[in-house]
Amino acid sequence: MLRSRIPATPDVAGVAPAENLLSLGFVSHKKGKNQILFRDFVRPSAMKSGICARLKLGGNNFPVKSEVKRTSVSYGGCIPSVLRALETFPDLDEALKPWEDSLSSKERTIILKEQTDWRRAVEIFNWFKRKGCYELNVIHYNVMLRILGEAQKWDLVGSFWNEMQSNRIMPTNSTYGTLINAYCKGGLNKAALVWLSDLYKQGMEPDEVTMGVILQTYKKAGKFQKAEQFFRRWSSDIYDDGETQKGYSLYTYNTLIDTYGKAGQLEKASRTFTQMLGEGIVPDTVTFNTMIHLYGNNGCLEEISSLMTMMDEHHCVADTRTYNILISVYLKMNDIDTAASYFSKLKVAGLEPDIVSYRTLLYAYSVRNMVGEAEALIMEMEELSLEIDEYTQSALTRMYTNVGLIDKSWSWFEKLSDKMSSECFSANIDAFGENGHIHLVEKAFSCCLSRQKLSVLVFNVMIKAYGLQKNCNKAAELFDGMIGYGVVPDQCTYSSIIQLLSAAELPHKAVYYVRKMQEAGLVTDCIPYSVVMTCFAKLGELQTAEDLFKEMISFKIQPDIVVYSILINAFAEVGNVHEAMKYVDSMKSAGLTLNSIICNSLIKLYTKVGYLREAQEVYEFLKSSEDSPDAYASNCMIDLYSENAMLGEAEEIFDNLKCNGKSNEFSYGMMLCLNKRLGRLGEAFFIAKEMQTLQLLTSSVSCNNIIALYATNGRTKEAVETFRYMLASGIPPDDGTFKTLGLVLLRHGVSKEAINQLESVRGEDAEVGLEEWIKAICSVLRFDVNLRHVGKTKSCYNIEPFTVNLCEKEFALKELGDVKQGLCG
């Protein structure tokens, strides 16, 4: 048999029938302090149309739409006179004398219930007790518990509960529901759950309203799983085995859908919504708003469109919150135009945009730097006397700063600076700082100081602003002065100054703040140490980096894989195998496994010292791990194989790199050198052409390799064309370039003395020397004069490639002699 899921009707408790729906949980929302509006239910006349016909709803299942104010309830009998007397006469004996011995239990309930001051209610209740002729039952105590709970007079609630126990007045389901509701609304969720536990111990089950309150409590606390577990238990316990379960109220369905929605359980929320429709429960605006919000958060725009259509079919009018949700949803999808269109539709629908509507859209315009749209919205808000909140204000400041309207930005800041919180000051200072307006940063800081709004967050963004300007001295000075302002640095403050000084390659200053951070007990991991160790390693101060590592260990701070990577890589750079391997072993002892960074460092180390077998082992480990070898490690292996003339192994890695799209200039360069060394000139020439086709000639090393390849094999034309490409591409020739070109000139009869003289001129003045080299090449090899023009200015390096005309004929010996004389003379 179905147990009671709804508390005793208010009629039994002495409440007028017009308020029955309040007890059943059909309240939509509060309006004002004492006004309560009921939800809009479908009128009987509308039952045969649209959604009602489709869902096969009966005309007797829904109450008629009604709007009832608590203060407008009319009572018969003596109640109006009694209530007037209680308002007129403070003394209860005088006020209640005409009805001293004649008030019924129901009338006493109404009198207590109508009191708006808990003190007066207690006074009247005690007057009833004092008279001795009135029996006070559980209903009267329930009313008092509700009044005192709403006033959050928990001591008195406890006293009345104890009084009930001593008078052997047994609590009912409604008593527990009243207590649970009061404690939940008072924010005492744990106490509410204790009352729920006591209810179960008494062999009772919470009614549907109480169940809804508990669900709301779990939901607000973010305990969605517990909410679902509670509902399942309640659903299964409330019915005897074999009995068909009936549907829940609209309020319960709305609570369930919202709970699932906030838990991110889209499928369960959708299933509950479908179940609700299947049971003939007509959704209201609250239902649709929840579903739209839920689908919007999951990017389900088609479902939102279907819900809007369904709203029309149900004759369910969208409210301002509906449009606010739609605006928010489309902003989340970065569709500002659609969001703005819903703002316009809200007005067309005859609704008033509220503060949420304006602030949401204004913030969206601000972060997108849409100045015109934002200013138009600000004008509307000013006309309606709607205040801009500080978060939107800081976004507006950032907007004006971003678009370069600095005067407007500062004006907007000053306009609202008197009302700013410390957090808002921080946001504004950050906006100025990120755009490099350090003078405004300092002015805003002074403003914040004068209004006594300094906080650690303000100092953090100030240090960030100085950091962006690379002004380490100002940042350190500000940090050191924090205590003087009564502000204690936090973990973020220390991390910021340490990062800033390390980035500026001032590790000795940075380590000072690491140690101060350690003294403050704020070093909880190895990150501060690793930042400074990286800087020391970069500067080659490996001993200091090691000392920091030991210091960190002494404070029982465990190094992570990054710290080990820093030291291993540092020693790999200098080719110190012993020290690098010491930290590899230490890392393994700590239970950490090799990652791709450390593997790359080891391969680099082994390549430097020529340890082929060890490099192969690490490379094979990389191949078997989740992180496949990258181009760097593969290039190192190609280099090692090249040094050992292992063509097959090198080609295998090179081909694999090409297949995976990871090959680069260095891969090709090493393969070119390997093939050249092994006398495979055809393959070397092919790789050189590939490099040119793929535009992989970006460094002097690559160009030198190709020049040398052509020059040593008598292909002077291609060698000089590559030199011309270097000049045209802005790749500066180096000693290696001119060494190879000297060999070319030497083969064409130019003396060593003349070539040494060219190098001497280049050593004194690089530009003049380059010009002389070009003259020599053009004269000896009879190149087009345009080659000489290419090298005159750096701007000429970016001209489009052109064909260099070479004289194909052999030079006469006489001509060569004349040229040599000219060069030597």
N, C-alpha and C positions, 0 to 999 in steps of 0.2 A: 504494500500500500504506500502511496506517495505521502512522505512526511511533509511537514509545513516548510515550504521554501520562501514564503512571504510572511513577514511578521504579522501579528494580530492587527486587524484593520483599525485605523484610527477611530472609527465609531466606537469600538469596544473600549478604547482608551479615552473616550470622552472627547474626541476631536470631531469637528463638523465634517460632514461628507465631502464638502468642497475641497478639503485638503487631503483626501485619500491618496491622490496620485503622488503627493510628496513622499509619503512613506514607502511607496512602491518604487521609488527611484526614477520617476519620469521627469525629473527636473532637467531643463536644458541648460540654463545658465543664470547667473545672478546679475541683476541690473540695479545698481545702487546698493545701499547697505541693507535695506529690509525688503526690497522688492524681488519677487521670484516669478519668472515667466515659465509657463509650461511649453513643451515642444508642440509644434504644429502637427496635429494628427489629421488623418484623412476624414473629411466629413462624410456622413452616410450618403449624401447625394452624389458624391464622387466615386462611390464604391464600384459602380458598374462600368466606369470608363477606364481606358488606358491600362495602366499598370495593375490596377486592382482586379480588372477582369482577367488579365493575363495570368496573374498569380493566384486566381481563384480565391479571392478574399471574401469572407462573409461580411455582411453589413453590420453585424452585432459585435464584431470583435474589437472595435476601436472606440475610444471615448470621443465625444464631440470636442472640437477645438474650443478651448476656454482659456482665458487669461484671468488669473486670480491673484490679488495682492493679499498678503497675510493680514494687513491691517483693515482690509475691506470685508472680512468675514463677519456676517451678522448672526448674532445669537438670539434665541428666544428666551422667554422666562425672565428671571431676575439678573441674569449675567450682565447685560449692559449697565444696569444700575449699580451692581457691585463693582464693576471695573471703574465706573465714574467716581464712585465713593472712594475707592482706593487711590485714585489720582488726586482727589480733593483733600482727603484727610490723612496726614502722616500717621496719626495714631490708629492702630488696627482695631482696638476695642471700639473706638468711635466710628470708624469706617464700616465695620462689619456687624455692628450691634443689631440692625434690623433683621439680619439673617443668621444671627449667632447660632441658633440651634437647628436651622432648617436646610443647610447646604447639603446637596447630594454628593455622592462620590464623583459623579461625572462633572458636576459644577465645580468641585474643588480642583479637579484636574485642569479644567479650562482656566480657572483663576491663576493657577500656578504657571500654566503654559504661556499665558499672555503677558507675563512679567518680562520686561526688557532689562531690568537691573537684577543681577544675581543676588544682591544684598536684600532687596525687597522680597524676592522669592524665598530666600532662606527665612526671612522674618515671618512671612505668611505661613510657611510650612511649620515653623516652630509654634506659631499661634494656634494652628490646628492641633498640634500635639498637646499644647498646654491646656486646651479646652477639655480634653479628655473624652468628649462625646463624639469625636470623629475617628473613624477607623482609617488609618493610612495604609494603603495596599501597595503592591508592587508597581502599579501604574503610576502612582504619585512619586514613588522613588525613582522610577525611570525618567519622569519629567525633570526631577531635580538633578539627576545625574547628567542629563543632557545639558541643562542650563549651566551647571557648574563646569562641565567639560568644555563647553563653548567659551567660558570665561577663563579656562585653564587654571582653575582653582583645585589643583590635584590633591592637596591635603584634605579639603572638604569632600572631594569625591571619595577619598579613602574613608573618611569619617562616616559618610552616609552609607557606604558599602558595609562597614563594620556594624553600623546600626541595624541594617537590614538583617545581618547574620544574628545579632543578639536578639532581635525581635522575631526571629524565625520566619522572616519573609523570604520565600524562595525566589531567587532570580529566575527570570524567564529568558527565552531566546532573545526577546527584544531588549532585555536588560544588557545582555552581553553585546548585542549589536550596537546599543547606545554607547557602551564603554569603548568598544573597539573603534567605532567611528570617531569618538571624541579624542582618544589617544592618537589615532592616525592623523587626524587633522591638526592636532597639537604638535606633531612631529616626533612623538614618542613611539616610534614604530616597534621597538623591542617590547615595551610595556603592552602595546596592543596585541602582540603575538602571545604574550603571557596570558592575556584574557581569552584569546582564542583557544589556547591549550586548556584552560580551565573549563571553557564551554564544552570541549570534547570530553573532558573527564566527567562532566555531569551527564554524559550520554546524549547530548544535544548535537544538532547540526546547524551551522550558520545558515540563515535564510539567504535569499538571492541578493538582497541589498547589502548585507554584511559581507557576503562573498565578494561582491563588487568592490567594497571598500578595501578588503584585504588585497585583491588583485592590484588596485591602484597603488597601495602601499609598496608592494613588491616592485611594481613598475617604476615608481618614482625613485626607488633605491637602486634601480638597475639590475635587480635580481629576477631576470625574466624566466630563468629555468625554474626557480622556486615558485614563481607565479603560475607557470604551466602545471607544475606538479600539484600545487594546491587545487587548481581548478579541476584537474582530472580526479583527484581524490574526492572533491566535493561532488562532482558529477556522478561518480560511481556509488558514493555512499548515500546520496539523497534519494535513490530509488531502490526498492526491493527487487530481488532477482525476478526476472520474467516480466516485469512491468515495462510497458513501452515508454520510452523517454519522451517527454514533451519539450517544446521549444522554450528558449529563454526569452527574457524581455529584451526590448531594443537597447536598453541601458547596458545589459550584460554583454550583448553582442558587440556594441560599440567599445566597451572596455576590453573585451577579448581581442578585437581587431587591432586596437591601438597598442595593446601589450605585445602582440606578435610583430606589429610594425616596428616598434621601438627596439625589439630584439633582432630585427633584421630578417625575420622569418616570413618572407614574402609569400611562399607557397601556403603556409598555414593560415595566414591572414586572408588570402584569396579563397581558400577552402571554407573558412568560417563565413566569409561574405556570401559565398554561393549557398551554403547551408541555411543561412538566414533568409535569403530570398526564397529558397525552396520551401521553407516553413511558413511562408506568407507574411513574414515580418517586413513592413515597409521601411526601407532605410530613410534616415533623415539627413539633413545637411551635415551634421557631425559625422555620420557614417561616410558620406561621399568625400568630405574633406580629408578624413583619415586615409581613405583608399587612394585618393589623388596624391596625397603627400607621400604615401608609401610607394606607389608606382613611380612617382617623380624621382624619389631618391635612388631608384634602381634603373632610371633611364628608360622606363617603359612608356614612351610617348603615345603609342597607338592605344594602349590600355586607358590612358588618361582621356583620349578623345572619345573612347567608348563610354567611359564613365560620365563625361559631360553630356553625351547623347542620352544616357540612361536617366540622368538628372531631369532632363527636359520631359522624358516620357513619364517620369514619376511626379511631374509637376512640383519638383523640389527646387526651390529657388536658391541660387548661389548667393552666399553672403560675402561680406568683405573679406573674411578669412579665406574663403574659397579662392578669390582672386589673388590674395596675398600669397597663397600657396603656389598658384600657377605662376605668378611673377618669380617667386623664388626658384621654382623648378626649372624654368627656362633660363634663368640666370646661371643656374648650376650647369646647364648644358651650353653655356656661353652664347645663348641666342638672345642678345639684348633687344633686338627688334620685336620679337614675339613677346618678350616680357613687358616691353613698353606698350605694346598693343593691348595687353590685358589690363594694364593700368588705365588706358583710355576706355576699354569696355566696361570697367568697373564704374566709371562715371556715367557712361551711356545707360547703364542698367539702373541708374537712379540711386546708386549707393555712394556713400561718402568714403573716400580713401582715408584710412586712419594713419596714425603716426608710423605704424609698421610699414604701410604701403609706401609712404614717402621716403622713409629712411632706407628701406631696402633698395629702391630704385636709385635714390641719390648716391648711395654708397657704390652701386654698380657703375653709375656714370663716372664717379670720381676715380675709381681704380682703373677705368678705361680711358682716362684723360679726355672725357667728352665734356668740354668746358661749357659750350653753349647749352646743351641739354641740362647739365647740372645747375647752371645759373637760372634757367627758366623754372626749374623745380623749386629752387630756393625762394624765388619770388612768390610762388604759390604758397609755400609753407609760411612765409612771413605774413602774407595776407590772412592766413588762417590761424596765426599766432601759434604755430607748431614749432616746438624747440628742436634744434638739431643736436643729437647726442654727440658726446665727445669722440666716439669712434668714427662717426661719419665726418666730424670736423677735422680730425687728423687726416682722414683720407682726402678731404678737400684741400688741406694744406699741401699734401703730397702732390695732388693733381696740379695745382698752380705752380709748384716748384718744378715738377717734371716738364711742363710746357714752357718754362722760362718766364712766367709771370711772377717774378720775385716780389714785387711790391704788393700785389694782391695776396700772395701767399702769406707775407708777414702781416698784412692788414687783417687777414682772416684769423691768423694766430692771435693777434692782439685783441681782436674782438671778443674772443671767448676765453682768454687766458685766465681771467678771474675765477672762472668756474671749473678749470681743469684739475683733474686728479693727477697724481704723480705718473700714473700709467699713460695718461694722455700727453703729458709733457714729454715723456720718453718717445712716444710715437712721432710727435712733431719734430723733436730734435733729430730723430733718426731720418725723417724725410729730408730735412735740410742737409744732414751729413752725407746721405747717399748721393746727393746731387752736388756735393763739393762746396756748399755755401758755409764755410767754416765760421764766417763772421756772424751769420744768423744762428748757427749752432751755439756760439758763445753768448749771443744776446738772449736766446731762449733759455739757456742755462742760468743766466743772471736773473731772468724773470722768474724762473722756477725757484731759485734760491730766495728771492725777495718774498715769495709767497709761501715759503717754508714747506715746499713740496718735494724736497730732495729725497731720493730713495736709491737703493742699489741699482735698480733698473735704469735710472737716469744716468748714473755714472757709467754703467755698462755701454749705453749707446753713445755717450760722450767719448769713451775710449775707442769705440768702434769708429766714430767719425774722425778722430785724430789718426787712427790706423789707416783709414782710406787715404788720408793725406800724407801718410808715411811720416807723420810728426811724432816720432818716438819720445822725444823729450817732453812734449806737452802731455802725452798720454801717461808717462811715468810720473810726472809732476802731479797730475790730477789724481792718479791712484794713491800716491803717497799722502795726499791731502785729505783723503776720504774720512779717516778717523777724526780729523779736526772738525769735520761737518757732522760728526755723530753717526756716520754710516759705515757699516762693516762690510768689507768686500765679500762677495760670495764666490762660489766655484766658477761661475761664468766670468766674473771680473778677473780672477787670477788667470783663467784660461785665455782670455782676450789679450791681456798684457804679455803673457808668455808667447802666444802665437805671433803677436805683432813684433816683438823684439827678435824672435827667432827668424821671422821672415826678412827682417832687416839685417840679418847676419850679425846680430849682437847677442850671441849665446851666453856670454859671461854676465851680461845684465839680466838675461832671461832666467838663468839658473838661480839668481838671487831671489826672484819671485817664486820659483818652484820651491825653494826651501822655506820661504815665508808661508806658502800655501801648505806645506807639510806641517809647519809649526801650528797652523790654524786648524789642523785636523781635516782639511778639505781634499787631500789627495786620496782618492778612493780607488784609483786604477793607475796604470802605467802611462797613460796618455801624456800628461805634462812632461814627464821625463823623456818620453820618446820624441816629443817635438824638439826639445833642446838637444838631445843626442843626435838627431838627424842633422841639425845645423853644425854641430861640432864635427861630425863625420864628413860633411860636405866641405868644411874648411880644412880638412886633413888633420884635425886635432883628435886622433884616435884614442890617445891615452886618456884625455879628459872624458871622452864618450864612455870609455870603459870604466872610469872612476864613478861616473854617474850611474852606470849599470850596477856597480857594486853597492853604491849608496842606496839605490832603490831596493835592492835585495835586503839590505840591512834593516829597512823599515817594513819588511815582510810584504812588500808589494810584488806580486808575481808578474814577471815579464810575459808578454804575449808574443804571438808569432811576428808581429810588426817590429817589436824591439829586437828580437833575434835577427830579423831581416836587415835591420839597419847596420848591425855590427858585422854580420856575415858579408853584406854587400860592400861595406867600407873596406874590410880586409881583402875582399876579392879585387877591389879597384887597385890596390897596391900590390896584388899578387902574393899576399901572405897566406899561404895554404894552411900553415900550422894553426894560426889564430882563428881563421875562418872555420876550420874543422872543429876546433875546440868548442865554438858556439853551436855548431851543428849537433855535436854530441850532447852538449848541455840541453839543447832544445829537445832532443829525443828523450833524454832522461826525465824531462818535465812532462812527458806524455804528449808533446805537440808533434804533429806530422809535417813533413815538407809541403810547402805550397808552391805555386808557380813562381812567385817572386823570388823565393829562396833558391829554387831550382835554377832560375835564370842567372842568379848571382853566382851559383856554383859552376854553372857551365861557362860563364864569363871568366871566372877564376881559372878553371881548368884550361880554358883556351889560352889565357895569358901565359900560363906556365907549361903548356903543351901536354897536359895529362889526358891523352885520348881515351884510354879505357874508362877512367873515372867519369869523364864527360859523357861517354856512351851510356854508362849505367844510369846517370841522372836523366839523360834524354829519354831512355827507354821507360823510366819511371813516369816521366811526364806524359808519354804517349799512352800509358795504361791508366792514367788518372782522368778525372772528369775534365780537367783543363788540358786540352791538347797543346802541344808546343806552339808558341807564338813565333813570329818572324824573327825576333831577336835571338831566341835560343837556336832556332834552325840555322840562322846565318852563322852563328858561332860554330855550329857543327860543320857547316860547309867549309868554314875557314880552317878548322882543324883537319878535315879530310883533305883539303887542298894542300896544307903543309905536309901531309903524309902521302901526297899523290894518290889518294884513294878516290879515283874518278867515279866508280860505280856507286859507292855510298853517297858521294856528294850529289850525283845526278838524281838519285832516288829522292833525297830531301828536296832538291830544287824543283823537280817535277811535281812533287806533292804540294809544295808552296804555290806553284802556278795553278794547279787544279783547284786549290782552295782560295785563290785570289789573294794570297798573302805575300807573294813575292814582291820585292822592292828593289830599289837601285843597288843596294849592297849585295843582295842575292845574285843579281845579274853580274855585278862587278867582280865578285869572287869567282864565279863560274867562268867568266871571260879570262881572268888571270890563270886559272887552273888549266883551261884548255890551251892557252898560249904557252904555259910552262911545259905542257906535255907534247907540244908541237902539233896540236890539233887546230891548225890555223883556220880551216874552213868553218869549224864550229865556233871559233872565237869571233871571226868576222860576222857570222850569222847573229851571235848574241849582241855584237856591237850595233848591228842594224836594228835589232829588236829594241834595244835600249833607246835608240833615236826615234823609232816609230812610236814607242810607248811614252815618249817624253820623260825618260828616266835619267836624263843628264842634268842634274841640278847642283852638282858639287864639282870642285876642281879635281878631286880624287878620281871620279868617274871619267871626266874629260881627259885627264892625264893618261889614264889607262888606255883609252881608245887612241889618243894621239900616239902613245908609245907603240901600240899594236900596229898601227898603220906605218909609222915612221920606221920601225925596225924591219918591216917587210917590204920596203920600197914603195909604199903607196903614199907618196908625198901629198898628192892632191887631197885625199881624204883626211890626212893628218892636219893640213892647213885649214880645210873646211871645218874641222872640229874646233880648231883654234878660233876661227872666225865666229863659230856658233857660241863659244865661250864669251867672246867680247859682246856679241849682239844680245846675249841673254843676261849680261850683267854678272857673270861668274868670274871672279877675279883670278887671273893666272897667278900661280905661285912658283916657287923655285923648281918644283918638279916639271912644270910646264916648260919653262925656259931651258931646263937641262935637256929635255927631249928635242925642243926646237933647235938647240945648239948642235945636237947630233945631226939634225937634218941639214943645217947650214954647212957643217963640217964635211958631210958627204958630198956637198955640192961645191967644195973647193974653198970654203972660207976657213981662214987660219984660226988656230986656237987663241992666238993673241987678240984677234979681232973680236972673237966671241967673249973673251974675258973683259975686253974693253966695254962691250955692250952691257955686261953684268955689272961692271963698275959704275957705269952711268945710272943703271937701275937702282943700285944700292944707295946712290946719293939722292936721287929723286925718282920715285916710282913712276910718276906720270911721264916724265921726260924719257925715262928708260924704256917704258912701254912703247912710246912713239918711235924711239930709235930702233927697237926690235922690229916693229912693223915696217919701217923704212927698209931695213935690211932684208926682210923676207920678201917684200915687194920687188926690191932691186935685184936680188940674187935669183929669185924664182920667177921674176916677171909677172907678178900678180897685178890685177886691176888696182888702180889708185884708190878705189872705194874701200879696200881693206884698210888703207892708211886712215881714211876718214872715220871708220868705225871706232877706232881707239882714241879719238881726240877728246871726247867728253863722255862722262858717265851716262848722260841722257841718250847718247847714241847706242848704248848697249841694248836698248829695248826695241830697236828697229826690226822690221820684218826681215827674215832671212832672205838673202839673195844669192845668186850663183856667183861664185868666185871664178873669174876667168884665169885659167892657167895656160901658160905657153907649153904646148905639148912637145915642142922640138927641144933637142939637146942644145945646151948653151955652148957656144964656141969657147975654146980654151982661152983665146985672147980676151974675150969679154969677161970671163971669170977673173983673169989676171987684173984687168982694169978695176973690176969691182973690189978685189982684194986690196989693191993699192989704195983705193978710195977709203976703204974701211980702216986700213992701217994708218993712213996718212992723217 
